[in-house]
Amino acid sequence: MKKYEFLEHTADAYIAAYGLTLEEAFENAALAMFEVMTDTNLVKQKTKNMFKIYGQDECALLYNWLEKLLVAFDIKQMMYSKFNIEKIDKTKTGYGFKALAWGEKFNPEIHLPRSGVKAVTYHQMSIEKRENVTIKFVLDL
């Protein structure tokens, strides 16, 4: 099964991320977002960071996950290429999970820039659970 694919969109990045589980699909959504920015095969897994993510529903959880990673890039210049999400739990106020992300500081000589991601959006965001999980979302470039 492929991890993600880029769908047709006039100006932004429209992505479909896949997984056997919701956790795997969230991991692949994060990988696809960084793939928009650079070739993630060139991002070494030198640093490990932990994230705690919460959201009122699964779409808000996805949005908050991608947004937290984008903020880590914007503020700390961290590029990530590997993700591990522990079990997504239902809480009293929605959903939450803990995740690890491995990567390194952005270096334009190694991580050739592709497109800058300005923001994660709710536009065309969907989470479909059948035999597998398909997540679709748009990144504002």
C-alpha positions in Angstrom: 0.0 0.0 0.0 1.3 3.4 -0.9 1.7 5.9 2.0 0.3 9.0 0.3 -0.3 10.6 -3.0 -0.7 14.2 -4.2 -4.1 14.9 -5.8 -4.9 17.5 -8.3 -5.4 21.0 -7.0 -5.1 24.4 -8.7 -2.8 26.2 -6.3 -2.3 24.3 -3.0 -1.2 20.8 -2.1 -4.1 18.3 -1.9 -3.0 15.1 -0.3 -4.4 11.7 0.4 -2.6 9.7 3.1 -3.3 6.1 3.7 -2.8 3.6 6.5 -4.0 0.3 7.9 -4.9 2.2 11.0 -5.8 5.8 11.9 -2.4 6.1 13.6 -0.5 5.0 10.5 -2.5 7.3 8.2 -1.7 10.2 10.6 2.0 9.3 10.4 1.8 9.2 6.6 0.0 12.5 6.5 2.9 14.1 8.4 5.4 12.5 6.0 3.5 13.8 3.0 3.5 17.3 4.5 7.3 17.3 4.8 7.6 15.8 1.4 5.9 18.9 0.0 8.8 20.9 1.6 11.8 18.7 0.7 12.9 15.2 -0.2 12.4 13.5 3.1 14.8 10.7 2.1 17.5 13.3 2.7 16.3 14.2 6.2 18.4 12.2 8.7 16.8 11.0 11.9 19.3 12.7 14.3 16.9 14.2 16.8 13.8 12.8 18.4 11.0 15.1 19.6 7.8 14.1 21.5 4.4 15.7 20.8 1.1 15.5 22.7 -1.8 16.3 20.5 -5.5 16.8 21.4 -8.6 17.6 19.3 -12.3 17.7 19.7 -12.8 15.3 16.8 -10.6 13.3 14.5 -10.3 16.1 11.9 -9.3 18.6 14.6 -6.8 16.1 15.9 -5.3 15.8 12.4 -5.2 19.6 12.0 -3.6 20.0 15.4 -1.0 17.3 14.6 0.1 18.8 11.3 0.0 22.3 12.7 2.2 21.4 15.6 4.8 19.9 13.2 4.6 23.0 10.9 5.2 25.2 14.0 8.2 23.1 14.9 9.6 23.8 11.4 8.7 27.5 11.5 10.2 28.2 14.9 12.9 25.5 15.4 13.7 24.8 11.7 13.0 21.1 12.3 12.4 18.8 9.4 11.1 15.3 10.1 11.2 12.1 8.2 9.9 9.4 10.6 6.9 9.4 12.9 5.5 7.0 15.5 2.0 7.7 16.9 1.0 5.7 20.0 -2.7 4.7 20.2 -5.2 7.5 19.5 -7.4 7.6 22.5 -10.9 8.9 23.0 -11.0 11.3 25.9 -13.8 13.2 27.7 -13.3 16.2 25.5 -12.4 14.5 22.2 -9.3 12.6 21.1 -5.6 12.6 22.0 -2.3 10.9 21.3 1.4 11.0 22.0 3.8 10.9 19.1 7.5 10.8 18.4 9.1 12.5 15.4 12.7 12.0 14.2 14.5 14.5 12.0 17.1 17.2 11.9 17.5 20.9 11.6 16.8 22.3 8.1 19.9 22.8 6.0 19.2 24.3 2.6 22.4 22.8 1.2 21.1 19.3 2.0 17.3 19.7 2.1 16.6 21.4 -1.2 13.5 23.5 -0.7 10.5 22.5 -2.8 7.4 24.5 -1.7 6.8 26.5 1.5 3.8 25.4 3.5 2.0 28.4 4.9 -0.7 26.6 6.8 -2.7 23.5 7.3 -6.4 23.9 6.4 -9.7 22.2 7.0 -10.6 22.7 3.3 -11.6 19.4 1.8 -10.4 17.5 4.9 -11.9 14.1 5.4 -11.1 10.9 7.2 -12.6 7.7 5.7 -12.4 4.4 7.6 -13.2 1.3 5.6 -10.9 -1.7 5.2 -8.1 0.9 5.4 -8.0 4.5 6.4 -7.8 7.4 3.9 -7.2 10.9 5.0 -7.5 13.9 2.6 -6.4 17.4 3.4 -5.1 20.6 1.8 -2.0 22.5 2.7 -1.9 26.2 1.8 1.3 26.9 -0.1 
